[in-house]
Amino acid sequence: MRFIIFLLMALLPISAQASSLADVEAAVMNKDYAGGRDMASSLLKQTADQKTRVNAEYYLGLCQLRLGKYAEARKTFLIAMSMALNLELYEKASLGLIEGLYMEGFYSDALKEGKKLLSRYPNSGSKSLIYLKIARINLKLMKWEEAKSFLNKIIKEFPQSFEAPIAKGLLEEKEFFAVQVGAFLDKDKAMHLVDDLKAKAQYAYIVETISPDGKKFYRVRVGQMTALDQAQTVQSQLSHQGYPSLIYP
C-alpha cells in the first residue's frame, strides 16, 4: 500500500506535491524556472512562516524574471522587499526589481531604483554588482560619461570582483549601439554569419573580445547607431528573421 501511495505521489505534477524551499532552490540552480515557479507558488500556499514565505517570493520573482514575465517579476520582487527580514534578501530582491525594469526598457525607473539601493546601503556587499547595473542602465540612456564613471569605480574599488573584467570590456565599447546576433569561439563560423547577414543587406562585422576566463570570442554585430530606438528597430527586424539578438552596449 505504501508503495502504491508513493507511486501515485510521484506521478502527480510538481505543483500538486508538497514543496520545500530546498526544492525551489534546486530547481533554480538547475535552471528549471517553470518548475521553480510552480513550486514557489505552491509553497506560498502551504506555509505561513514569514522567513520561508519571503524566500519563496524572491525565488518566484527570479523564476518569473528568467521566464520573461517581467511585469509579474517586478510585483513579486516588491512583495519580497516589503517582507525582507535581512539586508541580503532585500538587496537580492531589489536587484531583481532593477533587472526586471531594465529588461523591459524602463531604464529611467531602473536607474532610480539602482541609485536608491546604493544610497540606502552605501557599504553593501553587492556594491560592485550595483555599480555594474547602474553603468549598464546609463549606457542605454546614452549617459556615456556617467556609465564610464561607474565602470571605473568597479575596476578601482573591486579589481578582483566578477564584475571587473565585464567593466573593462564595456569600457572598450564605442559610444554607439549595435545589435549582436552571435558570439563564437570559431572565427570561420562568425565569418559565415557575417557573410549571411551582408547578403541580406545588413551592415555586419566582427568584434573580437576576451572573456574573463581568457577565451577569445568573435562577436557578430550589426549596425553602428547613435540612438537606442534605431537599434531596437534593427533588433526587431533581425529577431523576426530568426536571429537571436541583443543590443550593445
Residue pairs with C-beta under 8 A, 6 or more apart in sequence:
9 17
13 38
14 35
14 38
14 39
14 42
15 38
15 39
15 41
15 42
16 42
17 42
18 42
18 46
19 39
19 40
19 42
19 43
19 46
20 43
21 43
21 52
21 55
21 56
21 59
23 39
24 36
24 39
24 40
24 43
24 55
24 56
24 59
25 59
27 33
27 35
27 36
27 39
27 63
28 36
28 59
28 62
28 63
31 66
33 62
33 63
33 66
33 67
34 63
34 67
36 59
36 60
36 62
36 63
37 60
37 63
37 64
37 67
40 56
40 57
40 59
40 60
40 63
41 60
43 52
43 56
44 53
44 56
44 57
44 60
47 53
47 56
50 83
50 85
51 85
53 83
54 80
54 83
54 84
54 85
54 89
55 89
57 76
57 77
57 79
57 80
57 83
57 93
58 77
58 80
58 89
58 92
58 93
58 96
60 76
61 73
61 74
61 76
61 77
61 79
61 80
61 93
61 96
61 100
62 73
62 96
64 70
64 72
64 73
64 76
65 73
65 96
65 99
65 100
65 103
68 103
70 100
70 101
70 103
70 104
71 100
71 104
73 96
73 100
74 97
74 100
74 101
77 93
77 94
77 96
77 97
77 100
78 93
78 97
80 89
80 93
80 96
81 90
81 93
81 94
81 97
84 90
84 93
87 121
87 124
88 125
91 117
91 121
91 124
91 125
91 126
92 126
94 113
94 117
95 117
95 126
95 129
95 130
95 133
97 113
98 110
98 113
98 114
98 117
98 133
98 137
99 133
101 107
101 109
101 110
101 113
102 110
102 133
102 136
102 137
102 140
107 137
107 140
107 141
108 141
110 133
110 137
111 134
111 137
111 138
111 141
114 130
114 133
114 134
114 137
115 134
117 124
117 130
118 124
118 127
118 130
118 131
118 134
124 130
127 157
127 158
128 154
128 157
128 158
128 161
128 162
128 163
128 164
129 163
131 150
131 151
131 153
131 154
131 158
131 163
131 167
132 150
132 151
132 154
132 163
132 166
132 167
134 150
135 146
135 147
135 148
135 150
135 151
135 154
135 167
135 170
136 147
136 170
136 249
138 144
138 146
138 147
138 150
139 147
139 170
139 173
139 249
140 228
140 247
142 227
142 228
144 175
147 170
147 249
148 171
151 167
151 168
151 170
151 171
152 167
152 171
154 161
154 163
154 164
154 167
155 164
155 167
155 168
155 171
158 164
162 212
165 211
165 212
166 212
169 209
169 210
170 249
172 209
173 248
173 249
174 224
176 224
176 225
176 226
177 223
177 224
177 225
177 226
177 227
177 228
177 230
177 231
177 247
177 248
177 249
178 221
178 222
178 223
178 224
178 225
178 231
178 247
178 248
179 221
179 222
179 223
179 231
179 234
179 235
179 238
179 245
179 246
179 247
179 248
180 219
180 220
180 221
180 222
180 245
180 246
180 247
180 248
181 193
181 197
181 204
181 220
181 221
181 222
181 238
181 243
181 244
181 245
182 189
182 190
182 193
182 219
182 220
182 243
182 244
183 217
183 218
183 219
183 220
184 190
184 193
184 217
184 218
184 219
184 220
185 215
185 216
185 217
185 218
186 218
187 206
187 218
189 218
190 206
190 218
190 219
190 220
191 206
191 218
193 204
193 220
194 204
194 205
194 206
194 220
197 204
197 220
197 222
197 243
198 204
200 241
202 222
202 223
202 238
203 222
203 223
203 224
204 220
204 221
204 222
205 220
205 221
205 222
206 218
206 219
206 220
206 221
207 218
207 219
207 221
208 216
208 217
208 218
208 219
209 216
209 217
209 219
210 216
210 217
211 217
221 248
222 234
222 238
223 230
223 231
223 234
225 231
225 234
228 247
231 247
232 247
235 245
235 246
235 247
238 245
239 245
